[in-house]
Amino acid sequence: MPRKPPRTASKSTLRAANPKARGTLARQPDDEASPQRGGVTGAAFWALIDRWGIPDVQALKLIGHAGGQTRTGKRPRFRLSPEQAELLGYLREIDEQLVGVTGEDAGKWLMHSTAPAFKGRTPLDHMIRGGRKGISDVLRFLMRKALEKSV
């Protein structure tokens, strides 16, 4: 009886085993938040907003979503533009910094803290009004606080 040739791995199996391979189709753990994928969903954004407890209308302003809520007052489903995906990346960095720096609930700090660096506004208001610059101001502030805390 002839022997069957050894079974070779399919291309998709090889790609899954080596996600860095050129032309890979394997899902990376952080694919949902990767702007290069060209389709970051709003789900990653809403997960962060839920954790912070920010009202939906303010959240949509924060990410620069022009559409607002649906006619029924529900959260819209949307894919983030490359710029929005980049902002989400900054917001995630803020979230990471908040965990170690504030010593309180992140959402509470964002919506109630006032520091001279934010010109008398809350960090959330500063980010909404300032857009990308406001978000980077808050991130820089938190990074500075983390550095001071570590010394």
LUMDREN-799969 format. One record per residue: residue number from 1; x, y, z of N, C-alpha, C, O in turn; residue in three letters; chain. Coordinates in steps of 0.02 Angstrom, whole numbers, plus 50000, padded with zeros to 5 digits. Example, Ala and Ser with C-alpha at 12.3 -4.5 7.8 and 13.67 -1.06 7.14 Angstrom:
BEGIN
{r 1; {50660; 49716; 50390}; {50615; 49775; 50390}; {50660; 49835; 50390}; {50712; 49834; 50423}; ALA; A}
{r 2; {50642; 49888; 50354}; {50684; 49947; 50357}; {50645; 50002; 50394}; {50670; 50057; 50402}; SER; A}
***
This chain:
BEGIN
{r 1; {50042; 49941; 50000}; {50000; 50000; 50000}; {50044; 50062; 50000}; {50090; 50067; 50041}; MET; A}
{r 2; {50032; 50110; 49955}; {50074; 50169; 49951}; {50064; 50213; 50013}; {50009; 50220; 50040}; PRO; A}
{r 3; {50119; 50240; 50034}; {50116; 50286; 50091}; {50092; 50355; 50069}; {50107; 50379; 50015}; ARG; A}
{r 4; {50053; 50386; 50113}; {50031; 50454; 50099}; {50089; 50501; 50113}; {50126; 50492; 50162}; LYS; A}
{r 5; {50097; 50551; 50071}; {50150; 50599; 50085}; {50134; 50636; 50150}; {50076; 50644; 50168}; PRO; A}
{r 6; {50186; 50659; 50187}; {50172; 50695; 50248}; {50130; 50757; 50234}; {50139; 50792; 50184}; PRO; A}
{r 7; {50084; 50769; 50278}; {50039; 50826; 50270}; {50077; 50890; 50284}; {50111; 50896; 50335}; ARG; A}
{r 8; {50072; 50937; 50238}; {50105; 51001; 50248}; {50055; 51052; 50272}; {49995; 51047; 50258}; THR; A}
{r 9; {50080; 51100; 50307}; {50036; 51153; 50333}; {50011; 51197; 50277}; {50048; 51211; 50229}; ALA; A}
{r 10; {49950; 51219; 50283}; {49923; 51265; 50233}; {49953; 51334; 50244}; {49982; 51348; 50296}; SER; A}
{r 11; {49945; 51376; 50194}; {49970; 51444; 50199}; {49939; 51481; 50258}; {49973; 51518; 50293}; LYS; A}
{r 12; {49874; 51472; 50268}; {49841; 51507; 50323}; {49867; 51483; 50391}; {49872; 51523; 50438}; SER; A}
{r 13; {49882; 51419; 50396}; {49910; 51392; 50458}; {49979; 51422; 50470}; {49995; 51440; 50527}; THR; A}
{r 14; {50019; 51427; 50417}; {50085; 51457; 50424}; {50080; 51530; 50443}; {50119; 51554; 50485}; LEU; A}
{r 15; {50033; 51565; 50414}; {50024; 51635; 50432}; {50004; 51643; 50504}; {50029; 51687; 50539}; ARG; A}
{r 16; {49960; 51600; 50528}; {49939; 51603; 50597}; {49997; 51588; 50644}; {50002; 51618; 50698}; ALA; A}
{r 17; {50041; 51542; 50624}; {50098; 51525; 50665}; {50151; 51580; 50664}; {50188; 51588; 50712}; ALA; A}
{r 18; {50154; 51618; 50609}; {50203; 51671; 50603}; {50168; 51735; 50583}; {50167; 51753; 50523}; ASN; A}
{r 19; {50138; 51772; 50630}; {50099; 51831; 50614}; {50139; 51887; 50584}; {50110; 51934; 50556}; PRO; A}
{r 20; {50205; 51885; 50588}; {50246; 51938; 50560}; {50262; 51925; 50486}; {50294; 51966; 50453}; LYS; A}
{r 21; {50239; 51868; 50461}; {50253; 51851; 50391}; {50220; 51902; 50345}; {50167; 51929; 50361}; ALA; A}
{r 22; {50252; 51913; 50288}; {50226; 51961; 50240}; {50156; 51939; 50216}; {50145; 51880; 50202}; ARG; A}
{r 23; {50110; 51987; 50212}; {50043; 51971; 50189}; {50003; 51930; 50238}; {49957; 51895; 50218}; GLY; A}
{r 24; {50018; 51935; 50301}; {49985; 51893; 50350}; {49910; 51909; 50356}; {49889; 51966; 50351}; THR; A}
{r 25; {49873; 51857; 50366}; {49801; 51864; 50378}; {49784; 51848; 50450}; {49726; 51854; 50471}; LEU; A}
{r 26; {49835; 51828; 50489}; {49822; 51810; 50559}; {49800; 51871; 50598}; {49826; 51926; 50589}; ALA; A}
{r 27; {49752; 51861; 50642}; {49727; 51915; 50684}; {49776; 51929; 50740}; {49794; 51884; 50778}; ARG; A}
{r 28; {49798; 51989; 50744}; {49842; 52011; 50797}; {49800; 52030; 50857}; {49743; 52052; 50848}; GLN; A}
{r 29; {49826; 52024; 50918}; {49787; 52041; 50977}; {49763; 52113; 50976}; {49710; 52128; 51004}; PRO; A}
{r 30; {49801; 52158; 50945}; {49783; 52228; 50948}; {49756; 52253; 50881}; {49755; 52313; 50868}; ASP; A}
{r 31; {49734; 52206; 50837}; {49710; 52226; 50771}; {49653; 52276; 50775}; {49650; 52321; 50733}; ASP; A}
{r 32; {49609; 52269; 50823}; {49551; 52314; 50826}; {49572; 52386; 50835}; {49537; 52431; 50813}; GLU; A}
{r 33; {49628; 52397; 50867}; {49651; 52465; 50879}; {49705; 52487; 50832}; {49736; 52539; 50842}; ALA; A}
{r 34; {49718; 52449; 50780}; {49771; 52466; 50734}; {49745; 52508; 50676}; {49707; 52483; 50635}; SER; A}
{r 35; {49766; 52572; 50672}; {49741; 52615; 50619}; {49760; 52589; 50549}; {49725; 52604; 50501}; PRO; A}
{r 36; {49815; 52552; 50544}; {49836; 52527; 50479}; {49786; 52477; 50451}; {49784; 52467; 50390}; GLN; A}
{r 37; {49746; 52446; 50492}; {49698; 52396; 50469}; {49641; 52428; 50432}; {49605; 52394; 50395}; ARG; A}
{r 38; {49632; 52494; 50439}; {49583; 52530; 50401}; {49511; 52514; 50420}; {49467; 52515; 50377}; GLY; A}
{r 39; {49499; 52498; 50482}; {49431; 52482; 50501}; {49423; 52474; 50575}; {49392; 52425; 50598}; GLY; A}
{r 40; {49450; 52519; 50614}; {49443; 52514; 50686}; {49371; 52530; 50703}; {49345; 52582; 50684}; VAL; A}
{r 41; {49338; 52484; 50739}; {49268; 52495; 50755}; {49261; 52539; 50816}; {49308; 52547; 50855}; THR; A}
{r 42; {49202; 52566; 50824}; {49188; 52608; 50882}; {49184; 52568; 50946}; {49183; 52597; 51000}; GLY; A}
{r 43; {49181; 52501; 50942}; {49174; 52460; 51002}; {49233; 52471; 51050}; {49223; 52474; 51111}; ALA; A}
{r 44; {49293; 52476; 51024}; {49352; 52488; 51066}; {49346; 52556; 51101}; {49363; 52563; 51159}; ALA; A}
{r 45; {49322; 52605; 51064}; {49312; 52672; 51092}; {49258; 52670; 51146}; {49268; 52698; 51200}; PHE; A}
{r 46; {49201; 52638; 51132}; {49147; 52636; 51181}; {49166; 52598; 51244}; {49143; 52614; 51299}; TRP; A}
{r 47; {49209; 52548; 51238}; {49231; 52511; 51297}; {49270; 52557; 51344}; {49260; 52555; 51405}; ALA; A}
{r 48; {49313; 52599; 51316}; {49350; 52647; 51357}; {49303; 52699; 51388}; {49310; 52715; 51447}; LEU; A}
{r 49; {49257; 52723; 51349}; {49209; 52774; 51373}; {49166; 52745; 51430}; {49153; 52780; 51479}; ILE; A}
{r 50; {49145; 52683; 51423}; {49106; 52651; 51476}; {49147; 52646; 51540}; {49122; 52657; 51595}; ASP; A}
{r 51; {49210; 52628; 51533}; {49253; 52622; 51593}; {49261; 52690; 51627}; {49263; 52694; 51688}; ARG; A}
{r 52; {49265; 52742; 51587}; {49272; 52809; 51616}; {49206; 52838; 51640}; {49205; 52884; 51681}; TRP; A}
{r 53; {49151; 52813; 51614}; {49085; 52839; 51633}; {49069; 52907; 51603}; {49033; 52947; 51634}; GLY; A}
{r 54; {49095; 52921; 51545}; {49083; 52985; 51511}; {49018; 52982; 51473}; {49005; 52932; 51438}; ILE; A}
{r 55; {48976; 53033; 51478}; {48914; 53033; 51439}; {48928; 53029; 51364}; {48978; 53055; 51339}; PRO; A}
{r 56; {48883; 52996; 51328}; {48892; 52983; 51257}; {48903; 53046; 51215}; {48946; 53046; 51171}; ASP; A}
{r 57; {48865; 53098; 51228}; {48871; 53159; 51187}; {48941; 53188; 51194}; {48972; 53208; 51145}; VAL; A}
{r 58; {48967; 53191; 51256}; {49035; 53216; 51267}; {49086; 53170; 51235}; {49136; 53193; 51207}; GLN; A}
{r 59; {49074; 53105; 51239}; {49121; 53057; 51210}; {49127; 53066; 51135}; {49182; 53064; 51107}; ALA; A}
{r 60; {49071; 53077; 51102}; {49072; 53087; 51029}; {49109; 53151; 51011}; {49144; 53154; 50960}; LEU; A}
{r 61; {49101; 53203; 51052}; {49139; 53265; 51040}; {49213; 53253; 51051}; {49255; 53279; 51013}; LYS; A}
{r 62; {49230; 53213; 51101}; {49299; 53199; 51117}; {49335; 53165; 51058}; {49393; 53182; 51044}; LEU; A}
{r 63; {49302; 53119; 51026}; {49333; 53083; 50971}; {49325; 53119; 50904}; {49353; 53100; 50853}; ILE; A}
{r 64; {49285; 53173; 50904}; {49275; 53211; 50843}; {49226; 53179; 50795}; {49233; 53187; 50734}; GLY; A}
{r 65; {49177; 53142; 50822}; {49127; 53110; 50780}; {49072; 53161; 50766}; {49035; 53180; 50812}; HIS; A}
{r 66; {49065; 53181; 50704}; {49019; 53234; 50685}; {48946; 53212; 50686}; {48901; 53254; 50694}; ALA; A}
{r 67; {48932; 53148; 50679}; {48863; 53125; 50673}; {48820; 53130; 50735}; {48759; 53135; 50729}; GLY; A}
{r 68; {48849; 53129; 50793}; {48809; 53129; 50855}; {48772; 53063; 50865}; {48787; 53013; 50832}; GLY; A}
{r 69; {48725; 53064; 50911}; {48687; 53003; 50926}; {48636; 52989; 50871}; {48622; 53032; 50829}; GLN; A}
{r 70; {48609; 52929; 50872}; {48558; 52911; 50822}; {48493; 52948; 50838}; {48487; 52979; 50890}; THR; A}
{r 71; {48446; 52945; 50792}; {48382; 52979; 50803}; {48346; 52953; 50864}; {48307; 52989; 50895}; ARG; A}
{r 72; {48359; 52890; 50882}; {48326; 52862; 50941}; {48366; 52876; 51005}; {48347; 52853; 51059}; THR; A}
{r 73; {48421; 52914; 50998}; {48461; 52932; 51057}; {48511; 52879; 51078}; {48538; 52882; 51133}; GLY; A}
{r 74; {48522; 52830; 51034}; {48570; 52777; 51050}; {48639; 52794; 51023}; {48647; 52839; 50982}; LYS; A}
{r 75; {48687; 52756; 51047}; {48755; 52764; 51023}; {48759; 52743; 50950}; {48731; 52692; 50931}; ARG; A}
{r 76; {48794; 52782; 50910}; {48802; 52761; 50840}; {48855; 52706; 50834}; {48903; 52704; 50874}; PRO; A}
{r 77; {48847; 52664; 50786}; {48899; 52615; 50768}; {48938; 52647; 50711}; {48909; 52671; 50663}; ARG; A}
{r 78; {49003; 52646; 50718}; {49043; 52676; 50665}; {49114; 52648; 50667}; {49136; 52620; 50717}; PHE; A}
{r 79; {49147; 52655; 50611}; {49218; 52639; 50607}; {49256; 52705; 50616}; {49236; 52757; 50590}; ARG; A}
{r 80; {49309; 52701; 50654}; {49348; 52761; 50666}; {49390; 52778; 50605}; {49418; 52734; 50573}; LEU; A}
{r 81; {49393; 52842; 50590}; {49438; 52865; 50537}; {49510; 52856; 50563}; {49520; 52845; 50622}; SER; A}
{r 82; {49559; 52860; 50519}; {49628; 52854; 50542}; {49644; 52906; 50597}; {49680; 52890; 50645}; PRO; A}
{r 83; {49619; 52967; 50590}; {49631; 53019; 50640}; {49598; 53000; 50707}; {49628; 53008; 50760}; GLU; A}
{r 84; {49536; 52976; 50704}; {49501; 52955; 50764}; {49535; 52895; 50797}; {49539; 52891; 50858}; GLN; A}
{r 85; {49561; 52850; 50757}; {49597; 52792; 50784}; {49661; 52815; 50819}; {49679; 52787; 50871}; ALA; A}
{r 86; {49693; 52865; 50792}; {49753; 52893; 50824}; {49733; 52925; 50891}; {49768; 52916; 50941}; GLU; A}
{r 87; {49678; 52963; 50892}; {49654; 52993; 50954}; {49638; 52940; 51006}; {49653; 52948; 51065}; LEU; A}
{r 88; {49607; 52885; 50983}; {49592; 52830; 51029}; {49656; 52802; 51059}; {49658; 52785; 51118}; LEU; A}
{r 89; {49709; 52799; 51020}; {49773; 52776; 51046}; {49798; 52822; 51102}; {49823; 52798; 51153}; GLY; A}
{r 90; {49791; 52887; 51092}; {49810; 52935; 51144}; {49766; 52928; 51206}; {49790; 52932; 51263}; TYR; A}
{r 91; {49702; 52917; 51195}; {49656; 52909; 51252}; {49673; 52846; 51291}; {49667; 52845; 51353}; LEU; A}
{r 92; {49694; 52794; 51256}; {49715; 52733; 51291}; {49779; 52746; 51332}; {49786; 52719; 51387}; ARG; A}
{r 93; {49824; 52786; 51306}; {49884; 52804; 51344}; {49864; 52844; 51406}; {49893; 52833; 51460}; GLU; A}
{r 94; {49817; 52889; 51399}; {49792; 52926; 51457}; {49763; 52878; 51508}; {49776; 52885; 51568}; ILE; A}
{r 95; {49725; 52830; 51485}; {49695; 52781; 51530}; {49750; 52744; 51569}; {49743; 52734; 51629}; ASP; A}
{r 96; {49803; 52723; 51534}; {49858; 52689; 51568}; {49890; 52733; 51621}; {49907; 52710; 51676}; GLU; A}
{r 97; {49900; 52796; 51604}; {49931; 52843; 51652}; {49885; 52856; 51711}; {49909; 52862; 51768}; GLN; A}
{r 98; {49821; 52861; 51699}; {49773; 52875; 51752}; {49774; 52822; 51806}; {49766; 52837; 51865}; LEU; A}
{r 99; {49784; 52761; 51786}; {49783; 52705; 51833}; {49835; 52716; 51888}; {49820; 52706; 51947}; VAL; A}
{r 100; {49895; 52737; 51870}; {49948; 52744; 51919}; {49955; 52812; 51951}; {49985; 52819; 52004}; GLY; A}
{r 101; {49928; 52863; 51920}; {49941; 52931; 51942}; {49888; 52960; 51989}; {49906; 52988; 52041}; VAL; A}
{r 102; {49825; 52954; 51972}; {49774; 52992; 52008}; {49755; 52962; 52075}; {49736; 52999; 52121}; THR; A}
{r 103; {49760; 52897; 52082}; {49739; 52866; 52144}; {49664; 52868; 52155}; {49640; 52854; 52210}; GLY; A}
{r 104; {49627; 52885; 52105}; {49553; 52885; 52109}; {49525; 52860; 52043}; {49561; 52844; 51997}; GLU; A}
{r 105; {49460; 52856; 52041}; {49426; 52833; 51981}; {49444; 52878; 51922}; {49440; 52939; 51927}; ASP; A}
{r 106; {49463; 52848; 51866}; {49485; 52886; 51807}; {49430; 52934; 51784}; {49444; 52993; 51771}; ALA; A}
{r 107; {49369; 52910; 51778}; {49315; 52952; 51755}; {49302; 53010; 51801}; {49288; 53066; 51779}; GLY; A}
{r 108; {49306; 52998; 51865}; {49296; 53051; 51915}; {49350; 53105; 51906}; {49335; 53164; 51907}; LYS; A}
{r 109; {49412; 53083; 51897}; {49466; 53132; 51888}; {49456; 53172; 51824}; {49463; 53233; 51824}; TRP; A}
{r 110; {49438; 53138; 51770}; {49430; 53172; 51706}; {49373; 53223; 51707}; {49377; 53275; 51674}; LEU; A}
{r 111; {49320; 53207; 51745}; {49261; 53251; 51743}; {49258; 53302; 51800}; {49216; 53347; 51799}; MET; A}
{r 112; {49301; 53294; 51851}; {49295; 53339; 51908}; {49359; 53374; 51929}; {49356; 53425; 51963}; HIS; A}
{r 113; {49416; 53348; 51910}; {49479; 53379; 51930}; {49489; 53445; 51894}; {49470; 53453; 51836}; SER; A}
{r 114; {49517; 53492; 51929}; {49537; 53555; 51898}; {49609; 53568; 51917}; {49627; 53567; 51976}; THR; A}
{r 115; {49649; 53579; 51868}; {49720; 53594; 51879}; {49736; 53657; 51839}; {49707; 53668; 51786}; ALA; A}
{r 116; {49782; 53697; 51864}; {49801; 53757; 51827}; {49821; 53743; 51754}; {49812; 53785; 51711}; PRO; A}
{r 117; {49848; 53684; 51742}; {49869; 53667; 51674}; {49811; 53665; 51625}; {49821; 53672; 51565}; ALA; A}
{r 118; {49750; 53657; 51651}; {49691; 53652; 51607}; {49650; 53716; 51607}; {49592; 53716; 51585}; PHE; A}
{r 119; {49679; 53770; 51631}; {49648; 53837; 51628}; {49580; 53838; 51662}; {49532; 53868; 51638}; LYS; A}
{r 120; {49575; 53804; 51720}; {49514; 53805; 51759}; {49460; 53757; 51734}; {49406; 53754; 51764}; GLY; A}
{r 121; {49474; 53720; 51681}; {49425; 53672; 51655}; {49443; 53603; 51681}; {49498; 53591; 51705}; ARG; A}
{r 122; {49395; 53558; 51675}; {49410; 53488; 51691}; {49453; 53459; 51635}; {49453; 53486; 51579}; THR; A}
{r 123; {49490; 53406; 51649}; {49530; 53376; 51595}; {49486; 53355; 51535}; {49508; 53362; 51477}; PRO; A}
{r 124; {49426; 53330; 51548}; {49382; 53310; 51494}; {49363; 53370; 51451}; {49367; 53367; 51390}; LEU; A}
{r 125; {49342; 53424; 51483}; {49325; 53485; 51445}; {49385; 53511; 51406}; {49378; 53534; 51349}; ASP; A}
{r 126; {49443; 53508; 51437}; {49504; 53532; 51403}; {49517; 53490; 51341}; {49537; 53517; 51289}; HIS; A}
{r 127; {49508; 53424; 51345}; {49519; 53381; 51287}; {49467; 53394; 51233}; {49484; 53396; 51174}; MET; A}
{r 128; {49404; 53402; 51253}; {49351; 53414; 51203}; {49363; 53481; 51168}; {49359; 53484; 51106}; ILE; A}
{r 129; {49377; 53533; 51206}; {49386; 53599; 51175}; {49451; 53604; 51135}; {49454; 53637; 51084}; ARG; A}
{r 130; {49503; 53570; 51160}; {49568; 53576; 51127}; {49582; 53525; 51073}; {49631; 53532; 51036}; GLY; A}
{r 131; {49539; 53474; 51067}; {49551; 53423; 51016}; {49616; 53387; 51028}; {49633; 53369; 51085}; GLY; A}
{r 132; {49653; 53376; 50975}; {49716; 53339; 50979}; {49764; 53373; 51028}; {49797; 53339; 51068}; ARG; A}
{r 133; {49769; 53439; 51027}; {49814; 53474; 51072}; {49791; 53467; 51144}; {49832; 53456; 51188}; LYS; A}
{r 134; {49726; 53471; 51157}; {49700; 53463; 51224}; {49713; 53392; 51251}; {49730; 53384; 51310}; GLY; A}
{r 135; {49706; 53343; 51208}; {49719; 53274; 51228}; {49793; 53265; 51245}; {49810; 53233; 51294}; ILE; A}
{r 136; {49836; 53294; 51203}; {49908; 53288; 51216}; {49927; 53327; 51279}; {49973; 53306; 51314}; SER; A}
{r 137; {49894; 53382; 51294}; {49907; 53420; 51356}; {49892; 53376; 51417}; {49932; 53373; 51464}; ASP; A}
{r 138; {49836; 53341; 51415}; {49816; 53299; 51472}; {49865; 53240; 51478}; {49885; 53222; 51533}; VAL; A}
{r 139; {49884; 53211; 51422}; {49932; 53155; 51424}; {49999; 53179; 51452}; {50028; 53145; 51494}; LEU; A}
{r 140; {50023; 53236; 51429}; {50086; 53263; 51454}; {50082; 53277; 51529}; {50129; 53263; 51566}; ARG; A}
{r 141; {50026; 53305; 51551}; {50015; 53320; 51622}; {50021; 53255; 51664}; {50055; 53254; 51715}; PHE; A}
{r 142; {49987; 53203; 51641}; {49988; 53140; 51677}; {50057; 53108; 51677}; {50078; 53078; 51726}; LEU; A}
{r 143; {50091; 53113; 51621}; {50159; 53085; 51617}; {50207; 53122; 51664}; {50249; 53091; 51696}; MET; A}
{r 144; {50198; 53188; 51667}; {50239; 53228; 51713}; {50224; 53208; 51786}; {50270; 53201; 51826}; ARG; A}
{r 145; {50160; 53198; 51802}; {50141; 53176; 51870}; {50169; 53107; 51886}; {50191; 53095; 51942}; LYS; A}
{r 146; {50169; 53063; 51837}; {50197; 52996; 51848}; {50271; 53000; 51861}; {50297; 52964; 51904}; ALA; A}
{r 147; {50305; 53044; 51825}; {50377; 53052; 51835}; {50391; 53080; 51904}; {50436; 53057; 51939}; LEU; A}
{r 148; {50353; 53131; 51924}; {50361; 53160; 51992}; {50348; 53108; 52046}; {50383; 53106; 52096}; GLU; A}
{r 149; {50298; 53067; 52035}; {50280; 53016; 52084}; {50335; 52963; 52090}; {50345; 52935; 52144}; LYS; A}
{r 150; {50369; 52949; 52035}; {50421; 52897; 52036}; {50486; 52920; 52069}; {50527; 52878; 52088}; SER; A}
{r 151; {50495; 52985; 52076}; {50558; 53010; 52105}; {50554; 53013; 52180}; {50602; 53033; 52213}; VAL; A}
***
